[in-house]
Amino acid sequence: MTQFGIDRLLAEPELRNPLNGQRIALLAHPASVTRDLTHSLDALAAVGLNLTAAFGPQHGLRGDKQDNMVETEDFTDPVHGIPVFSLYGEARRPTDQAMATFDTILIDLQDLGCRIYTFITTLLYVLEAAAEHGKSVWVLDRPNPAGRPVEGLTLRPGWESFVGAGPMPMRHGLTLGEMGRWFVDHFQLDVDYRVIAMDGWRPDDGPGFGWPNDRIWINPSPNAANLNMARCYAGTVMLEGTTLSEGRGTTRPLELFGAPDIDARAVMAAMDRIAPKWLAGCKLREIFFEPTFHKHVGTLCHGVQIHAEGPFYDHKAFKPWRLQALAFKAIRQLYPDYVLWRDFPYEYELGKLAIDVINGSPLLREWVDDAEASPGDLDSLASLDEQAWRDAAPSE
């Protein structure tokens, strides 16, 4: 049986002893639940902790905000009567006023194991604010549902953003608690940082690998609907920087891609021709879909769904970042003049293409657009970054 950090904190009073007499804040979202699906805010209050504030990341404590750059307001929790501060509203860093409401902040966020998922950036911002204000930070650790594999290019200097907290690859292989340790070390933060580690998490065991079979999936954000999405996300998130639909407005967002003006069968055939090894570990399936909102709303799209699940899934072989890069390359070969890269403000970054903000450099886009660039060229770049991260990053 897998015990998450919140479960251990509740079950082992000795872990909570240092919190006695302190003002406690909680940073959480809808997936911040105990084994019996009690929200962590309610569970912590029930064991007598002095909760004085709560914080919500992107999409809000309630998880009600659908899209990027849809901000959440501060409010007062109607059950516990405490202020709930938004870390994705007028401010994305905790304000001095918010930091004054607690002594120790507990962070209980289900992450997806991808650099661009903004909860890890929020973790960094909280750590930096805690170091400045002399506060303590505890992470109640949870699984990385994508498991330990590492993939993608490392973010280059000068490309830091809300979707790029530091020089790490797209798929980092760490839990949130481990990422916090890396932040403290890398940015040399003078902060009281603790991790309430999990008990029984075995990320190398199938069929769930990063996700324990004995735990229910709760969406950590509105479009993170299942484990297949979590596995695909380190690749499919790049679709947000393109004119292709990533499936927002369907029931399977970020597990598919498509558009009204592409031939999905031709795209899959081109992918298999260009780099067949990058298709390993999953099954691609032709689909048709009509988004009810977002890109191509109300228009029939021809697309591809990625099934990294069931008998098709090979945990070690599946490379979602390379797979999605290969789809872009196939589209560029089939339709050389296709307007692929979407030019719009992305996560408050102006003057940069969204695909470059997402990847932490222009390198991926340049590889796609270079007709002479081969899969081996991208693989060589990424492999060096991936090995450097494996050598340097902490893990329990």
Rosetta blueprint (number, residue, H / E / L):
1 M L
2 T L
3 Q E
4 F L
5 G H
6 I H
7 D H
8 R H
9 L H
10 L H
11 A H
12 E L
13 P H
14 E H
15 L H
16 R H
17 N H
18 P H
19 L H
20 N L
21 G L
22 Q L
23 R L
24 I E
25 A E
26 L E
27 L E
28 A E
29 H L
30 P L
31 A L
32 S L
33 V E
34 T L
35 R L
36 D L
37 L L
38 T L
39 H E
40 S H
41 L H
42 D H
43 A H
44 L H
45 A H
46 A H
47 V L
48 G L
49 L L
50 N L
51 L E
52 T E
53 A E
54 A E
55 F E
56 G E
57 P L
58 Q L
59 H L
60 G L
61 L L
62 R L
63 G L
64 D L
65 K L
66 Q L
67 D L
68 N L
69 M L
70 V L
71 E L
72 T L
73 E L
74 D L
75 F E
76 T E
77 D L
78 P L
79 V L
80 H L
81 G L
82 I L
83 P E
84 V E
85 F E
86 S E
87 L L
88 Y L
89 G L
90 E L
91 A L
92 R L
93 R L
94 P L
95 T L
96 D H
97 Q H
98 A H
99 M H
100 A L
101 T L
102 F L
103 D L
104 T E
105 I E
106 L E
107 I E
108 D E
109 L L
110 Q L
111 D L
112 L L
113 G L
114 C E
115 R L
116 I L
117 Y L
118 T L
119 F H
120 I H
121 T H
122 T H
123 L H
124 L H
125 Y H
126 V H
127 L H
128 E H
129 A H
130 A H
131 A H
132 E H
133 H H
134 G L
135 K L
136 S E
137 V E
138 W E
139 V E
140 L E
141 D L
142 R L
143 P L
144 N L
145 P L
146 A L
147 G L
148 R L
149 P L
150 V L
151 E E
152 G L
153 L L
154 T L
155 L L
156 R L
157 P L
158 G L
159 W L
160 E L
161 S E
162 F L
163 V L
164 G E
165 A L
166 G L
167 P L
168 M L
169 P L
170 M L
171 R E
172 H L
173 G L
174 L L
175 T L
176 L H
177 G H
178 E H
179 M H
180 G H
181 R H
182 W H
183 F H
184 V H
185 D H
186 H H
187 F L
188 Q L
189 L L
190 D L
191 V L
192 D E
193 Y E
194 R E
195 V E
196 I E
197 A L
198 M L
199 D E
200 G L
201 W L
202 R L
203 P L
204 D L
205 D L
206 G L
207 P L
208 G L
209 F L
210 G L
211 W L
212 P L
213 N L
214 D L
215 R L
216 I L
217 W L
218 I L
219 N L
220 P L
221 S L
222 P L
223 N L
224 A L
225 A L
226 N L
227 L H
228 N H
229 M H
230 A H
231 R H
232 C H
233 Y H
234 A H
235 G H
236 T H
237 V H
238 M H
239 L H
240 E H
241 G H
242 T E
243 T L
244 L L
245 S E
246 E L
247 G L
248 R L
249 G L
250 T L
251 T L
252 R L
253 P L
254 L L
255 E L
256 L E
257 F E
258 G E
259 A E
260 P L
261 D L
262 I L
263 D L
264 A H
265 R H
266 A H
267 V H
268 M H
269 A H
270 A H
271 M H
272 D H
273 R H
274 I H
275 A L
276 P H
277 K H
278 W H
279 L H
280 A L
281 G L
282 C L
283 K E
284 L E
285 R E
286 E E
287 I E
288 F E
289 F E
290 E L
291 P L
292 T L
293 F L
294 H L
295 K L
296 H L
297 V L
298 G L
299 T L
300 L L
301 C E
302 H E
303 G E
304 V E
305 Q E
306 I E
307 H E
308 A L
309 E L
310 G H
311 P H
312 F H
313 Y L
314 D L
315 H L
316 K L
317 A L
318 F L
319 K L
320 P H
321 W H
322 R H
323 L H
324 Q H
325 A H
326 L H
327 A H
328 F H
329 K H
330 A H
331 I H
332 R H
333 Q H
334 L H
335 Y L
336 P L
337 D L
338 Y L
339 V L
340 L L
341 W E
342 R L
343 D L
344 F L
345 P L
346 Y E
347 E L
348 Y L
349 E E
350 L L
351 G L
352 K L
353 L L
354 A H
355 I H
356 D H
357 V H
358 I H
359 N H
360 G L
361 S L
362 P L
363 L H
364 L H
365 R H
366 E H
367 W H
368 V H
369 D H
370 D L
371 A L
372 E L
373 A L
374 S L
375 P H
376 G H
377 D H
378 L H
379 D H
380 S H
381 L H
382 A H
383 S H
384 L H
385 D H
386 E H
387 Q H
388 A H
389 W H
390 R H
391 D H
392 A H
393 A L
394 P L
395 S L
396 E L
